[in-house]
Amino acid sequence: MATITSPASLWIRLAALVYDSLVVAGIWILGTFAVLPLTGGVGVTAGMPWYRIYLFALAALFFVGFWCRAGQTLGMQAWRLRVRSRSGGRLMITQGVVRLVVAWVTLGLGFLWCLIDPERRALHDLVAGTEVVREPRSQ
């Protein structure tokens, strides 16, 4: 029997994003501790270009990894959201990367597209060929 899902609203998506931002902050803290031996124990300044790229890569691995492997980040699990390709299958890595890059390049403003799209897709979903659905409660 097929699971009946509904398009995820902007507000639920943002709630999941807040949850995920806390997880990413924790990953960044652990990632910063991991580079301390490479700097001789000296703190890393936030303006260092390699450090910014490193933090971006950590966040990208978190989001794209979870989207492509499980279809959900930890925040999405908490709110019963799932990202999938328009055909209903798992995301390909290229879809995950495109989705992430468009979301970050638009500084998150692409989420506002959910308010006018009849299927509640954000701009990054349109470009990547994905959709975010809310799954029903398990019985």
C-alpha positions as CSV (number, residue, x, y, z in Angstrom):
1,M,0.0,0.0,0.0
2,A,1.4,3.4,-1.0
3,T,2.0,6.0,1.7
4,I,-0.1,9.1,1.2
5,T,2.0,12.3,1.6
6,S,1.2,16.0,1.3
7,P,3.5,18.9,0.2
8,A,5.4,20.4,3.1
9,S,4.5,23.9,4.1
10,L,7.0,26.7,4.4
11,W,6.6,26.9,8.2
12,I,7.3,23.2,8.7
13,R,10.3,23.4,6.4
14,L,11.7,26.3,8.4
15,A,11.1,24.5,11.7
16,A,13.1,21.6,10.4
17,L,15.8,24.0,9.2
18,V,16.1,25.5,12.7
19,Y,16.6,22.0,14.1
20,D,19.2,21.2,11.5
21,S,21.0,24.5,12.0
22,L,21.6,23.4,15.6
23,V,23.0,20.1,14.4
24,V,25.3,21.9,11.9
25,A,26.5,24.2,14.6
26,G,27.5,21.2,16.6
27,I,29.3,19.7,13.6
28,W,31.1,23.0,13.1
29,I,32.3,23.0,16.7
30,L,33.5,19.4,16.5
31,G,35.1,20.2,13.1
32,T,36.9,23.2,14.6
33,F,38.3,21.0,17.4
34,A,39.5,18.5,14.8
35,V,41.7,21.1,13.0
36,L,43.4,22.4,16.2
37,P,46.2,19.8,16.0
38,L,46.9,21.1,12.5
39,T,47.3,24.6,13.7
40,G,49.5,23.8,16.7
41,G,46.6,24.3,19.1
42,V,46.2,27.9,18.0
43,G,42.6,29.1,17.4
44,V,41.4,29.5,13.9
45,T,40.3,32.9,12.9
46,A,36.9,33.1,11.2
47,G,38.3,35.2,8.3
48,M,40.6,32.5,7.0
49,P,39.3,31.4,3.5
50,W,40.3,27.8,3.9
51,Y,38.4,27.6,7.2
52,R,35.2,29.0,5.6
53,I,35.5,26.5,2.8
54,Y,36.0,23.7,5.3
55,L,32.9,24.7,7.3
56,F,30.9,24.9,4.1
57,A,32.1,21.5,3.1
58,L,31.1,20.0,6.5
59,A,27.6,21.5,6.2
60,A,27.3,20.3,2.6
61,L,28.3,16.8,3.5
62,F,25.7,16.8,6.2
63,F,22.8,18.0,4.1
64,V,23.6,16.3,0.8
65,G,24.6,13.1,2.6
66,F,21.3,12.8,4.5
67,W,19.2,13.9,1.6
68,C,20.7,11.3,-0.8
69,R,21.1,8.5,1.6
70,A,17.9,8.7,3.8
71,G,15.8,11.4,2.1
72,Q,15.8,13.2,5.5
73,T,18.0,15.2,7.7
74,L,17.6,14.9,11.5
75,G,15.4,18.0,11.6
76,M,13.3,16.6,8.7
77,Q,12.8,13.4,10.6
78,A,11.5,15.3,13.6
79,W,8.9,17.0,11.5
80,R,8.1,13.9,9.3
81,L,9.5,15.5,6.1
82,R,11.1,13.7,3.2
83,V,12.9,15.2,0.2
84,R,12.6,13.1,-2.9
85,S,13.0,13.4,-6.7
86,R,9.8,14.4,-8.6
87,S,9.4,10.7,-9.6
88,G,9.2,9.8,-5.9
89,G,12.6,8.1,-5.7
90,R,15.8,9.0,-3.8
91,L,17.9,12.0,-4.8
92,M,20.9,11.6,-6.9
93,I,24.0,13.3,-5.6
94,T,23.8,15.9,-8.4
95,Q,20.3,16.8,-7.3
96,G,21.4,17.2,-3.7
97,V,24.3,19.4,-4.7
98,V,22.2,21.5,-7.0
99,R,19.5,21.9,-4.3
100,L,22.1,23.0,-1.7
101,V,23.9,25.4,-4.0
102,V,20.7,27.1,-5.2
103,A,19.4,27.4,-1.6
104,W,22.7,29.0,-0.4
105,V,23.2,31.2,-3.5
106,T,19.7,32.7,-3.0
107,L,20.5,33.1,0.7
108,G,17.4,31.0,1.6
109,L,15.0,33.4,-0.2
110,G,14.1,30.6,-2.6
111,F,12.0,29.2,0.3
112,L,9.5,32.0,-0.3
113,W,8.6,30.4,-3.6
114,C,6.6,27.8,-1.5
115,L,4.1,30.5,-0.8
116,I,3.1,30.8,-4.5
117,D,3.8,27.4,-5.9
118,P,0.7,25.2,-5.9
119,E,2.8,22.2,-4.9
120,R,4.7,24.1,-2.2
121,R,8.1,23.6,-3.9
122,A,10.9,26.0,-3.1
123,L,13.1,27.5,-5.8
124,H,15.9,25.0,-5.1
125,D,13.3,22.2,-5.5
126,L,12.2,23.5,-8.9
127,V,15.8,23.8,-10.1
128,A,16.9,20.4,-8.7
129,G,13.8,18.5,-9.7
130,T,12.9,17.6,-6.1
131,E,10.0,18.0,-3.7
132,V,9.6,17.9,0.0
133,V,6.6,16.0,1.4
134,R,5.1,15.6,4.8
135,E,4.5,11.9,5.8
136,P,1.6,10.8,7.8
137,R,2.0,9.8,11.5
138,S,2.9,6.2,11.9
139,Q,0.2,4.1,13.6
